[in-house]
Amino acid sequence: MRGHPAMWDSLRMRDEALVGSDEASRILGIHRATFLRWVADGLIAPVHETPGIRGAKVFRRADVEQLAREKAEASA
């Protein structure tokens, strides 16, 4: 995972499976830009975001997988 190592270490201490936007977009099978648009539209929310205009966003893997299931069901 990319991002500041200390950020990832502190988030891992919560004992949650976390993913960055690159991995989340791979799980969903969509382009990263599409995923970030979904984030901006409120379809999924990061659990942490580093400061700055281009701050890294971190998501719960379970939330990403749930969104993938919902999108699959909607297209079925």
C-alpha positions in Angstrom: 0.0 0.0 0.0 1.1 3.5 -0.7 1.0 6.4 1.7 2.9 7.4 4.8 4.0 4.2 6.7 3.1 5.7 10.1 -0.4 6.4 8.9 -0.9 2.8 7.8 0.6 1.4 11.1 -1.7 3.5 13.2 -4.7 2.5 11.2 -3.8 -1.2 11.3 -3.9 -1.1 15.1 -7.6 -0.9 14.9 -7.5 -4.5 13.6 -9.5 -3.7 10.5 -8.7 -4.7 6.9 -8.0 -1.4 5.2 -7.3 -0.6 1.6 -6.3 2.5 -0.4 -8.1 3.9 -3.4 -6.0 1.9 -5.9 -6.8 -1.4 -4.3 -10.4 -0.5 -3.7 -10.8 0.3 -7.4 -9.2 -3.0 -8.3 -11.7 -4.9 -6.0 -14.6 -3.1 -7.7 -13.2 -3.6 -11.2 -13.3 0.0 -12.1 -10.9 2.8 -13.0 -9.4 4.7 -10.1 -10.9 7.9 -11.4 -14.4 6.3 -11.4 -13.9 5.2 -7.8 -12.8 8.6 -6.7 -15.9 10.1 -8.4 -18.0 7.6 -6.4 -16.3 8.8 -3.2 -17.0 12.4 -4.2 -20.6 11.4 -4.8 -20.9 9.8 -1.4 -21.3 6.2 -2.4 -18.5 5.2 -0.1 -16.6 7.2 2.6 -13.0 6.9 3.6 -12.2 6.0 7.2 -9.2 8.3 7.1 -7.8 10.9 4.8 -4.4 12.6 5.0 -4.4 16.4 4.9 -3.9 18.3 1.6 -5.5 18.6 -1.7 -4.3 15.2 -2.8 -4.6 13.5 0.5 -4.5 9.7 0.6 -7.8 8.1 1.4 -8.2 4.8 3.2 -11.3 2.6 3.2 -12.6 -0.5 5.1 -12.2 -3.5 2.8 -15.6 -4.7 4.1 -17.2 -1.4 2.9 -15.6 -1.8 -0.6 -16.7 -5.4 -0.8 -20.3 -4.4 0.2 -20.4 -1.8 -2.5 -19.1 -4.3 -5.0 -22.0 -6.7 -4.0 -24.5 -3.9 -4.3 -23.3 -2.8 -7.7 -23.3 -6.5 -8.9 -26.9 -7.0 -7.7 -28.0 -3.7 -9.3 -26.6 -4.8 -12.7 -28.1 -8.3 -12.5 
